[in-house]
Each structure stands twice: as structure tokens, then as C-alpha cells.
Amino acid sequence: MLSKFQLLTLVVLFILLPSNVEAKTKIKKIPVEATGVAEVRAEAINIALVEAIGMVNGKAINAQNELKSQLKTVSENNVKQKLSQKEINKRYKEATRGVVDSYQIISEIKDSRDRYVITVKANIAKLELNNDSKRLRLAVLPFSNISQYANADGFKVNLAAALENKLVTSRRFMMLDREYQEQITQEKGVAMTNPTTSIADLMKYGATVAADYIVTGEITDIDFGFQTKFFPVLSKKIKFPVGRSAVNLKIIDITTQQTKYSKNFIASFGFSDFKKLYGDGLAPNPEVAIAELTSIQIGNEILNSIYPTMVTAVNDKSITLNQGGDLIKKGAVYEVFKRGEKIYDPYTKESLGRDEHLIGTLKITRVNPKFSKAQWLDGNIDELTQSFKVGKFVIRKKYAAANNNADVNTKKNIDNINKEISKEW
């Protein structure tokens, strides 16, 4: 059972503090001025302090009432004991568990109704956001399933996990976990009810992160099997794994409940796709492999629609990109576009993005966790080098052919099959 003091602390931290704060933060003291008006002097001071807290951390009626009650007790004791301002500050700090670090009265008058009008300058504790907290916050929620595949539930779980991993490694979003909420809440509860927990930690544990957008959707189809091809030169049949998936993806703004993005992804995967994941001689796990391949396509689509990869540096024909991780693959070919003026929908007046002009292609030569290196292939590189500016050039994946041509992919990627077999293929 929590004491009244602990309950007050929880109220202040959960209600007054902002709910969209990332856990890894530090406490910053913000000086603010606020005014309180009341017939009793001590009550006017308390109202001013509650107002000061609200100016820094937000307002909530329930929390204000609880805080006023607690501060009233403190102020009455201060009057009875005639304490110094230093001791009064100490008691207010203890009563609010450090939310009010200190204060001083900077003006005090009585109005025409003989009420006290007191203005205080108070130092209020606030969570200081780090850079990660300023990123767009996404949460991947479980996908629904209407496919007839035997182990579609396994694919559903693997797809959500793989997609979340791709978005994390992109470093563009602040990804929020929605799978282990029960365990996280239990751990927070242990810290929140511990009387020795510092105010800094209480503020961090009390802050709950809210997503800007949720990523979810519906799995409409998934299949996996083997394709058999007879090789006359070897006089034998060889089996190759093939698969497909269809996912209706949605990105929803939780504030307005508006669907901001919707697309039906339909993809087929051949031997070369599975080989990249498993190498030679290893049978793929269908639910894991198809989920991984599907997540790459969806992850790239989300990233490119919100944060397209940009050229950040050019040195001769060597080009640096601001994207690394799992969504960029060595050897992939991309088209380079020069960004133009913003364009708008003539009906809704909403921005449609920027006009883009194709200037050439490049090939990824090295992938790091945070950035990639590329080599210029063809096109007008002078247009890139002579007018280069960060944010002016974006790249988009170049698809030479549809990925559902299993024969073409297989012919290009089977090792240890000689040219004669390739010709017969």
C-alpha cells in the first residue's frame, strides 16, 4: 500500500510531467515566474508555485488539487514555526519530491478586494530531452491475418519483429516497444514505490512514451514451396525454394486517427533471395525467411516515403550517404535525383513533396551501421559535384526487373553451375 506522500509523488510525476518523453534523460532546472492570488498569503504562494510547475511540465486539475493540499500543510507549518526562507525552500522541495527546487518572492501586493497577489520566481525540475527523443516516434503493432497459410501466425510475429528491427537500424525513428509492456510496467513499479528512489529517476520512470504513428496492417497471403528444374547436363532435378507474401500496410496518426499511409505490398521471392539469407546448402525456415524479405521491402518503402536517403558528401566519384544498417545492401544500384521546388495539390493545397530530376546512378560499395559509401556509375556527375549541397540530392532504389522472375534470379546466382547449364536454363 502506497503512503499519501508516495501517491502524491506518483500523481505529480504521471500527470504533471509530459507523457511523450524518452526514458534516457536528465533533470534540468527551469527558472520561471508565476503569480498566485488568494485571501490567505500562504495559499497565494502555493497557487503561484502550482502555476510555475504547470508552466514547465503541463497542467492537470487533479494533480494541482493534490499538490495544493500538500503545499498548504507545509506553508501552515512554516507560519507556525517562523522558518527561514532557506528552510522553507527545503520543505517545499521535500513536499514536491524535488519538482520545486527553490523559490523566492519577487513582488507582493494586495488588490482592490484585499487579496494577496504574490509573484514568485521558482526553479522547477524538468526532464531534458536528448536527441533521440526528437525523432518521429513509431510503434509497430501486431498485424492481423486472413491468409490460409498453415503457420501464418508465426509469419505474423516474425514480420513485426523484423520490420521493427529494420526501422531501428535506420536511425530515423524512435521505436517504441509494445510487446513487453507488462514486464516494463512491473519494473517501473518497483522503482516508483521505493522511498529511496531519487527525484531524477522518479521523473524518468514516471514518463510514459507516446507514439506519433502506429505501423500495422493485414496479412492477406503467404506461401512457400519448392520449384523443380531439370538440368540435362547433370541429368538430375534440383529443387529451389520459392515464396510469396501480400501485406496491406497502414501507418496511422494516433492523434487524429487518420491513415497517413496505406499500401498493399505483393512480393515473390526466388532462389537468389533465400540464398542471400541462408547461403548454400541450408534449408530456409519459411516463416522467418519470408518475413525477413518482406520486412526489407516494407522498411525501405516507409523510410523512403518519410526520410529518403540523401547524399551527404562527394569526393571525386566516391559518394557518402546518410543511411546504413540493414536497409542498404552492398552492390545495390540506386538512381540519384536532384530535388527541385515544392509542389502542391491544386485541390487540397497539401504538399506533394518536391519535384525531382534524375541525374544518374550509383552503386553501393560499403555499408556501415550509420552511413554508406557508393561509387558513381553513369550519368551527369558534374551536376552533382558542381552544385552539391547537403539535402539537395536523394537516392532511390533502381529496380531493373521484377523480383518474381525466379528463373532469371536463379540463373544469376547459382554457384558451381557452369556456363553450359546456364545456357540450358
C-alpha positions in Angstrom: 0.0 0.0 0.0 1.4 3.4 -1.0 1.6 6.2 1.5 -0.1 9.5 0.9 3.3 11.0 0.2 4.1 8.4 -2.4 0.7 8.7 -4.0 1.2 12.5 -4.3 4.6 11.9 -5.9 3.0 9.5 -8.4 0.3 12.0 -9.2 2.8 14.8 -9.8 5.1 12.7 -11.9 2.4 10.9 -14.0 0.0 13.8 -14.6 2.0 17.0 -14.4 5.0 15.7 -16.4 4.8 15.4 -20.2 3.9 11.9 -21.4 5.9 12.0 -24.6 9.4 11.9 -23.0 12.1 9.3 -23.7 13.4 7.5 -20.6 17.1 8.3 -21.0 17.1 11.9 -20.0 18.5 14.2 -17.3 16.9 16.7 -15.0 17.1 20.4 -15.8 16.0 23.2 -13.5 14.0 25.9 -15.3 13.5 29.3 -13.7 10.0 30.7 -14.2 7.9 33.5 -12.8 4.3 32.9 -11.8 1.6 34.7 -9.8 -0.9 33.5 -7.3 -3.9 35.3 -5.9 -5.7 34.4 -2.7 -7.2 35.8 0.5 -4.6 33.9 2.6 -0.9 34.8 1.9 0.4 31.2 2.2 -2.3 30.0 -0.2 -1.3 32.7 -2.8 2.3 31.4 -2.7 1.1 27.8 -3.2 -1.1 28.8 -6.1 1.9 30.6 -7.7 4.1 27.5 -7.3 1.5 25.2 -8.8 1.2 27.6 -11.7 5.0 27.6 -12.1 5.0 23.8 -12.2 2.3 23.9 -14.8 4.2 26.3 -17.0 7.2 23.9 -17.1 5.6 20.5 -17.0 1.9 21.0 -18.0 -1.3 21.4 -16.0 -3.7 18.9 -14.7 -6.6 19.6 -12.3 -6.3 16.5 -10.2 -2.6 17.0 -9.7 -3.0 20.7 -8.9 -5.6 19.9 -6.2 -3.4 17.2 -4.6 -0.3 19.5 -4.8 -2.2 22.5 -3.3 -3.3 20.3 -0.4 0.2 19.1 0.3 1.7 22.6 0.0 -1.0 24.0 2.3 0.2 21.8 5.1 3.8 22.8 4.5 3.0 26.5 4.4 0.9 26.3 7.6 3.7 24.6 9.4 6.1 27.2 8.1 4.0 30.0 9.5 3.7 28.3 12.9 7.4 27.7 13.2 8.5 31.0 11.6 11.2 29.3 9.4 13.9 31.0 7.3 13.5 31.1 3.5 16.2 28.5 3.2 14.3 26.1 5.4 11.1 26.9 3.7 12.7 26.1 0.3 13.9 22.8 1.7 10.5 21.8 2.9 8.8 22.7 -0.3 11.4 20.7 -2.2 10.8 17.7 0.1 7.0 18.1 -0.3 7.2 18.0 -4.1 10.0 15.4 -4.2 12.2 18.0 -5.9 9.8 19.3 -8.5 10.0 22.7 -6.9 13.7 23.0 -6.3 13.5 26.5 -4.7 11.7 29.8 -5.0 11.7 33.4 -3.9 9.0 36.1 -3.7 9.8 38.9 -6.1 6.6 41.0 -5.6 3.8 41.1 -3.1 0.8 43.4 -3.1 -2.9 43.5 -2.2 -5.6 44.1 -4.8 -8.8 46.0 -4.5 -10.5 43.1 -2.9 -7.9 42.9 -0.2 -6.4 39.6 -1.7 -2.8 38.8 -1.7 -1.2 39.0 -5.2 2.2 37.3 -5.0 4.7 36.7 -7.8 7.4 34.1 -7.3 10.5 33.2 -9.2 10.8 29.4 -8.9 13.3 26.8 -10.1 11.2 23.9 -11.5 12.7 20.5 -12.3 12.1 19.3 -15.8 13.1 16.3 -17.9 15.6 17.5 -20.6 15.1 15.6 -23.9 18.0 14.1 -25.7 18.4 14.0 -29.5 16.7 10.6 -29.8 13.5 11.9 -28.2 13.2 14.5 -31.0 12.8 11.8 -33.7 9.5 10.7 -35.0 8.1 8.1 -32.7 6.8 4.9 -34.2 5.3 1.7 -32.7 4.9 -1.5 -34.7 1.6 -3.2 -33.6 0.7 -6.8 -34.3 -0.6 -7.5 -37.8 -3.9 -9.2 -38.4 -4.1 -12.3 -40.6 -6.6 -13.5 -43.1 -4.3 -15.8 -45.1 -4.8 -19.5 -45.4 -1.2 -20.4 -44.8 -0.8 -23.1 -42.1 1.7 -21.2 -39.9 0.6 -17.6 -40.7 0.7 -16.7 -37.0 4.4 -17.5 -37.0 4.9 -15.3 -40.0 2.9 -12.5 -38.4 5.1 -12.4 -35.3 8.3 -12.6 -37.3 7.3 -9.9 -39.7 6.5 -7.4 -36.9 9.9 -8.1 -35.2 11.8 -8.0 -38.5 10.2 -4.7 -39.5 10.8 -3.1 -36.2 14.5 -4.1 -36.4 14.8 -2.5 -39.9 13.3 0.7 -38.6 15.6 0.8 -35.6 18.7 0.3 -37.6 17.6 3.1 -39.9 18.2 5.6 -37.0 15.5 7.8 -38.4 12.8 6.9 -35.8 12.4 6.5 -32.1 10.9 3.0 -32.0 8.7 2.2 -29.0 8.3 -1.3 -27.7 4.7 -2.6 -27.4 5.4 -6.3 -26.9 6.9 -6.3 -23.4 4.7 -3.6 -21.7 3.7 -5.8 -18.8 7.3 -6.6 -17.8 8.4 -2.9 -18.3 5.5 -1.7 -16.1 6.4 -4.2 -13.4 10.0 -3.0 -13.3 8.9 0.7 -13.2 6.6 -0.1 -10.3 9.4 -1.5 -8.2 11.4 1.7 -8.7 8.4 4.1 -8.3 7.4 2.6 -4.9 10.9 2.6 -3.5 11.3 5.5 -1.0 15.0 5.8 -1.7 14.5 6.4 -5.5 15.8 9.9 -6.4 13.6 12.6 -8.0 15.6 12.3 -11.2 14.9 8.6 -11.5 11.3 9.1 -10.5 10.8 11.6 -13.3 12.3 9.2 -15.8 10.3 6.2 -14.7 7.1 8.2 -14.5 7.4 9.4 -18.0 5.4 7.3 -20.5 6.4 7.5 -24.2 3.6 8.0 -26.6 3.9 7.2 -30.3 3.3 9.7 -33.1 2.3 7.0 -35.5 1.5 3.3 -35.3 2.5 0.8 -38.0 0.2 -2.1 -38.5 -1.7 -3.9 -41.3 -3.2 -7.1 -42.6 -1.5 -10.2 -43.9 -3.6 -11.3 -46.9 -1.4 -14.0 -48.4 1.7 -16.0 -47.7 3.0 -19.2 -49.4 6.2 -21.2 -49.6 7.3 -24.2 -51.6 9.9 -25.6 -54.0 10.3 -25.2 -57.7 11.9 -28.1 -59.5 14.2 -27.6 -62.6 15.7 -30.4 -64.7 19.3 -29.9 -65.8 20.0 -32.1 -68.9 23.8 -31.7 -68.5 23.6 -33.1 -64.9 20.8 -35.4 -65.7 19.1 -34.5 -62.5 16.4 -32.4 -61.0 17.2 -29.6 -58.5 14.7 -28.1 -56.1 14.8 -24.3 -55.4 12.8 -22.6 -52.7 10.2 -20.0 -53.8 7.8 -17.9 -51.8 5.4 -15.0 -51.8 3.7 -12.6 -49.5 1.0 -10.0 -49.6 0.6 -7.4 -46.8 -1.7 -4.5 -46.6 0.3 -1.9 -44.6 -1.1 1.1 -42.8 0.5 4.0 -40.9 -1.9 5.7 -38.6 -1.6 9.1 -36.9 -2.7 8.4 -33.3 -3.7 12.0 -32.6 -6.2 12.3 -35.5 -6.7 8.6 -36.2 -6.1 9.4 -39.8 -4.4 6.8 -42.1 -1.4 8.7 -43.3 -0.1 5.9 -45.5 -1.5 2.8 -47.0 -0.1 0.3 -49.5 -0.6 -3.3 -50.5 2.7 -5.0 -50.8 2.8 -8.0 -53.1 6.2 -9.7 -53.5 7.6 -13.0 -54.8 10.9 -14.4 -53.7 13.2 -16.8 -55.7 16.4 -18.8 -55.1 18.7 -15.8 -55.0 16.6 -14.1 -52.3 16.8 -17.1 -50.0 20.4 -17.7 -50.8 21.3 -14.2 -49.5 19.8 -15.1 -46.2 21.0 -18.7 -45.7 23.9 -19.3 -48.1 24.3 -22.6 -49.9 23.1 -25.9 -48.5 20.8 -24.6 -45.8 17.0 -25.1 -46.0 15.2 -21.9 -45.2 12.7 -21.5 -42.4 9.7 -20.3 -44.4 8.1 -18.1 -41.7 11.4 -16.4 -40.8 12.8 -16.1 -44.3 9.7 -14.7 -46.0 9.1 -12.3 -43.0 12.7 -11.0 -43.3 12.5 -10.5 -47.1 9.1 -8.8 -46.8 10.3 -6.5 -44.0 13.1 -5.3 -46.1 10.7 -4.1 -48.8 8.3 -2.6 -46.4 11.0 -0.9 -44.3 12.6 0.6 -47.4 9.2 1.9 -48.5 8.4 3.5 -45.1 11.9 5.0 -44.9 11.9 6.4 -48.5 8.4 7.9 -48.1 9.3 9.8 -44.9 13.1 10.1 -44.9 14.6 9.4 -48.4 18.3 8.6 -48.3 20.5 11.6 -49.1 23.9 12.3 -50.4 26.0 13.9 -47.6 29.4 14.2 -49.2 31.1 13.9 -52.6 34.8 13.2 -53.2 35.5 12.7 -56.9 33.4 9.6 -57.8 33.2 8.4 -54.2 29.8 9.3 -52.6 28.7 9.2 -48.9 25.1 8.6 -48.0 23.4 9.2 -44.7 21.9 5.7 -44.4 23.5 2.4 -43.4 22.3 -0.6 -41.5 20.0 -3.4 -42.7 18.1 -1.4 -45.3 21.1 -0.7 -47.5 22.7 -3.6 -49.3 26.2 -3.7 -50.8 26.1 -4.0 -54.6 22.6 -2.4 -54.9 22.1 0.2 -57.6 20.3 3.4 -56.9 19.2 6.3 -59.0 20.3 9.8 -58.0 17.8 12.7 -58.1 18.2 16.4 -57.8 15.5 18.0 -55.7 13.6 20.9 -57.1 10.8 23.2 -56.0 8.0 22.1 -53.7 4.8 21.0 -55.4 1.2 21.2 -54.1 -2.1 19.5 -54.8 -4.3 22.1 -56.5 -7.4 20.8 -54.7 -6.3 20.2 -51.2 -3.3 22.6 -51.2 -1.3 19.9 -49.4 2.4 19.5 -50.1 3.1 16.6 -52.5 6.9 16.8 -51.9 9.4 18.2 -54.3 10.0 17.9 -58.0 12.9 15.5 -58.8 15.2 15.4 -61.7 17.2 12.2 -62.5 20.9 12.9 -63.0 22.5 9.4 -62.8 23.0 6.1 -60.9 25.4 4.9 -58.3 26.3 1.5 -56.7 26.7 0.8 -53.0 30.3 -0.3 -52.3 30.4 -0.3 -48.4 27.7 -0.3 -45.7 28.4 0.8 -42.2 25.9 0.9 -39.3 25.4 4.7 -39.7 26.3 5.5 -43.3 27.2 4.0 -46.6 29.7 4.6 -49.4 28.9 4.4 -53.1 30.6 4.7 -56.5 29.2 6.7 -59.4 28.2 4.5 -62.3 26.8 6.7 -65.0 25.0 10.0 -65.7 26.0 13.6 -65.3 28.2 13.6 -62.2 29.2 17.3 -62.8 25.6 18.2 -61.9 26.2 16.5 -58.6 29.7 17.8 -57.8 29.3 21.4 -59.1 26.0 22.2 -57.3 26.4 19.8 -54.3 24.6 20.8 -51.1 23.5 18.6 -48.3 19.8 17.9 -48.7 19.7 18.7 -52.4 20.3 15.1 -53.7 18.3 12.0 -52.8 18.7 8.4 -54.0 16.0 5.8 -54.7 16.3 2.1 -55.4 16.6 1.2 -59.1 14.6 -2.0 -60.0 16.0 -3.4 -63.2 13.4 -6.2 -63.3 10.5 -7.6 -61.3 11.7 -9.8 -58.4 9.1 -12.5 -59.2 11.2 -13.9 -62.2 12.6 -16.9 -60.4 14.4 -18.3 -63.4 16.4 -15.1 -64.0 17.4 -14.8 -60.4 18.3 -18.4 -60.1 20.4 -18.3 -63.3 22.4 -15.4 -62.0 23.0 -16.7 -58.5 23.7 -20.4 -58.5 27.3 -21.1 -57.7 29.2 -24.1 -59.1 26.9 -24.4 -62.1 28.9 -24.0 -65.3 28.1 -21.9 -68.3 26.6 -24.8 -70.2 24.0 -25.3 -67.5 23.3 -21.5 -67.5 22.7 -21.6 -71.3 20.2 -24.5 -70.9 18.5 -22.7 -68.1 
